[in-house]
Amino acid sequence: EAQVTQNPRYLITVTGKKLTVTCSQNMNHEYMSWYRQDPGLGLRQIYYSMNVEVTDKGDVPEGYKVSRKEKRNFPLILESPSPNQTSLYFCASSPILAGEGEQYFGPGTRLTVT
Amino acid sequence: AQRVTQPEKLLSVFKGAPVELKCNYSYSGSPELFWYVQYSRQRLQLLLRHISRESIKGFTADLNKGETSFHLKKPFAQEEDSAMYYCALVTGGFKTIFGAGTRLFVKA
């Protein structure tokens, strides 16, 4: 089944403890992206990647890192999480983005930082 | 600044009534616009894209460059249309900007 998967789905952690949220897609998409969703703010883009080894900042990249070493994987890294990073995170992928491109979303990861 | 505005956080209509979810954008380039929908306990999924000018589930959306709008419309709302709707803008540099979303509630 063609899909985007994220792990873990739920995570509670403490301030300063490094964590990684994985994202994987099996559709051979070039484009991948991370978003955070907060009440009243909608989805805000954190980072995106047009292809392997190519990443760009979205609107809210501070406090996050990403890497794209393989086409199918796009992990989100929080080196030193803080409570303001408590949020619902979505990963998405797309074959092409301009015009026709549809983004396929993962199920979301709910992160709580205490 | 690049921005997508959805002025209504909540829209409540009766079944069979027309519905319009507003979306306005701010972007100096040529916009690529999309509507995404999130039903309860489901993933965010594409509803419409402006370039294809299609009608999905009875919804349509027309890009009005003069008014910088991409409003979503449906002539007769159904209960199953109740969901969260997001308007999204993709820039020439492939950055994606979402609006804050509008929750549509269709009453029986």
Interface residues (C-beta under 8 A of the other chain):
Chain A: Y31 S33 Y35 G40 L41 G42 L43 R44 Q45 Y48 M50 D56 G58 D59 F90 A92 L97 A98 G99 E100 G101 E102 Q103 F105 G106 P107 G108
Chain B: Q6 K9 E32 F34 Y36 R43 L44 Q45 L46 R49 I51 S52 Y86 A88 V90 G92 G93 F94 K95 T96 I97 F98 G99 A100 G101
